[in-house]
Amino acid sequence: MAVNIVSVTPGSPAAKAGVKAGEILEAINGHPINDALDYGFYCYERTLTLDLGTRTVKVRKRDDYDDIGLNFETYLMDKKHSCRNKCVFCFIDQLPPGMRETLYFKDDDSRLSFLQGSYITLTNMTDSDIERIIKMKLNVNVSVHTTNPELRKKMLCNRFAGDVLRYLKQMADGGIVMNCQIVLCRGWNDGDELRHTLTDLLALYPAVQSIAAVPFGATKYRKGLPEIMLHDKQSAGDAVDIIEGFGNRMFAEYGERVVYPADELYITAGRELPPSEYYGSFDQYENGVGMWSYMRDGFIEELDAVGGDDRDRKITIATGKLAAPLMELLAGKVTEKFPNTDIRVIAVENRFFGETVTVAGLTTGRDLTEQLMPYKEQLGSRVLIPKAMLKADEDIFLDDMTLAEAEELLGVPIVANGSEPDELLECILQA
């Protein structure tokens, strides 16, 4: 596949070699270029011969890692690969109509797994795709859910979902490192099925470097989809016991737990979350594994390192129902050291998606402002919210309300703090 060069960065190696915008890149050093992975892999050498269709150009770099300066229409140089499954637990299938079009797109793209850390099911991949991953040594994140082939077909609603499980061992044998995910659905892939899946995946250690088990989540828009019960205290506790049992055995043998329950499972089970050391290198942090412990322990450590004062402060922290108890705990630690600091924590109920959705990242601007409005005169000098409430590259909530619009409604600045403990403490103390 030939790729159109949209622009060439001035002063770059490609610009110095005379490459022009509008030319077509067909190959590098004789290797056809189909997408961003090919481009990145074959650009590694110091001297490159670019096949531009009508001519060839030599490009020389000072360092192997230098960017040669070609820019393309899209990040991947072609379209994202979409998901071919109809997973029984898919959150996108539980979205209401009328939201941003991009929210309904289901990607299942191995290139994004390597480049951005997204998870793939392997169901839209071929043997040649796997061979390329092994050749390029591209570590990937895999949504496994179960290693029972028939159950996986049923859960993903894809007749090939069981067959592609063979790729896990093929990649492990090829030296590929994998992080794996299990969306734990009560009555489907928990209990003995979970034990079976963990046994199979841990047999591939160290190629399988980590496994996260995260609970199924449902919205109020789940009509017409397969019935899945939400986890309760008992089922969450049972899952934690199974996962910790496997993790403890791995830790005793290898010094790594490898498999971890998501924070939400501990909270649903009414269990105390482990200390930060439990999570090793936090390989599954983005899956909600260890976030609570990381923030709790890091915040207390940061707080211990600063000097107290008697300054008057009054702020509000607004977050999802899941994280509210943690914010209450940290607010209490702050007021112990800063007695004139008044922190109100408000747990925002998710009325848009339904009360069973408790994570802060799915809070809409309307839910936030409507539930803070009764406290409008008592919010203090600022409202702190987690950055996860906003779009990654824009100050906008899921329902398209902007941060500025929310501030205008509440009449107080809203500060989106990061996920680092020191950032949260700084936002509080600067109030």
Order of alpha helices (4+ residues) and beta strands (2+ residues): beta-alpha-beta-beta-beta-alpha-beta-beta-beta-alpha-beta-alpha-beta-alpha-alpha-beta-alpha-beta-alpha-beta-alpha-alpha-beta-alpha-beta-alpha-beta-alpha-beta-alpha
